[in-house]
């Protein structure tokens, strides 16, 4: 959901920048305000396009995927990770295992 927000937000900034470059005059009929951005339309519109592009880059750099819960077999600290590769416990440095099925693999660790 966050990724979609960043993509839509980036596209809105880019479209606003293009619109500002194409049509630099703004008139608000409700409040009777007239703004003429023709002198600064390129830097201002380019700035909006640049910011929108940054939002798009950030959205594509975001990690996708399902988070996997890991548990340390030594100290039983749990951690969430997206990649799911070799994860080491931040507390004791032991290689962590997936939480799913941990207590079936280690029945002696069950509490209760």
C-alpha positions in Angstrom: 0.0 0.0 0.0 2.8 2.4 0.8 4.4 1.8 -2.6 1.2 2.7 -4.4 1.0 5.9 -2.4 4.6 6.9 -3.4 3.9 6.2 -7.1 0.6 8.1 -7.2 2.2 11.0 -5.2 5.2 11.1 -7.6 3.0 11.1 -10.7 0.9 14.0 -9.2 4.0 16.1 -8.6 5.2 15.4 -12.1 1.9 16.2 -13.7 1.6 19.4 -11.7 5.1 20.4 -12.9 4.2 19.7 -16.5 1.0 21.6 -16.1 2.8 24.6 -14.6 5.3 24.7 -17.5 2.5 24.5 -20.1 0.0 26.9 -18.4 1.9 29.3 -16.1 -1.1 31.5 -15.4 -3.3 30.6 -12.4 -6.6 32.3 -11.6 -8.8 31.3 -8.6 -12.3 32.5 -9.4 -13.5 31.7 -5.9 -11.1 34.1 -4.2 -10.3 36.4 -7.2 -6.6 35.6 -7.1 -4.5 35.8 -10.2 -0.9 34.4 -10.2 1.4 34.6 -13.2 4.3 32.1 -13.0 5.6 32.7 -16.5 8.9 34.2 -15.3 9.7 31.2 -13.1 7.7 28.4 -14.8 10.8 26.4 -15.9 12.6 26.3 -12.5 9.4 25.9 -10.6 7.9 23.3 -12.9 11.2 21.6 -13.2 11.5 21.5 -9.4 8.1 19.8 -9.2 9.1 17.3 -11.9 12.3 16.6 -10.0 10.6 16.0 -6.7 8.0 13.8 -8.4 10.8 11.8 -10.0 12.4 11.4 -6.6 9.1 10.0 -5.2 9.0 7.5 -8.1 12.6 6.4 -7.5 11.9 5.9 -3.8 8.8 3.9 -4.6 10.8 1.5 -6.9 13.6 1.2 -4.4 11.2 0.0 -1.7 11.3 -3.7 -0.9 8.4 -5.8 -2.0 7.6 -9.1 -0.5 6.2 -11.0 2.3 7.8 -10.5 5.7 9.1 -13.7 7.4 9.4 -14.1 11.2 12.7 -15.5 12.4 13.6 -16.7 15.9 17.0 -17.2 17.5 17.3 -20.8 18.7 19.6 -19.7 21.5 17.9 -16.7 23.1 14.5 -16.9 21.4 14.5 -13.3 20.2 12.2 -12.8 17.2 12.8 -10.6 14.2 10.9 -9.8 11.0 12.7 -9.7 7.7 11.7 -9.3 4.0 14.5 -11.0 2.3 14.6 -14.2 4.4 18.2 -15.1 3.8 20.9 -15.6 6.3 19.8 -13.7 9.4 21.9 -13.5 12.5 20.5 -12.6 16.0 21.2 -8.9 16.9 21.3 -10.0 20.5 23.7 -13.0 20.5 24.9 -13.4 16.9 23.5 -16.9 16.4 22.0 -17.8 13.0 18.3 -17.4 13.2 15.6 -19.9 12.0 12.2 -19.3 10.5 9.6 -19.1 13.3 7.1 -21.2 11.4 7.6 -24.8 12.6 10.3 -23.8 15.1 8.6 -25.5 18.1 8.0 -28.6 16.1 11.7 -28.8 15.2 12.6 -28.0 18.8 10.0 -29.5 21.1 12.2 -29.1 24.1 11.9 -25.3 23.7 8.1 -25.3 24.2 6.9 -23.3 27.2 3.9 -24.4 29.1 
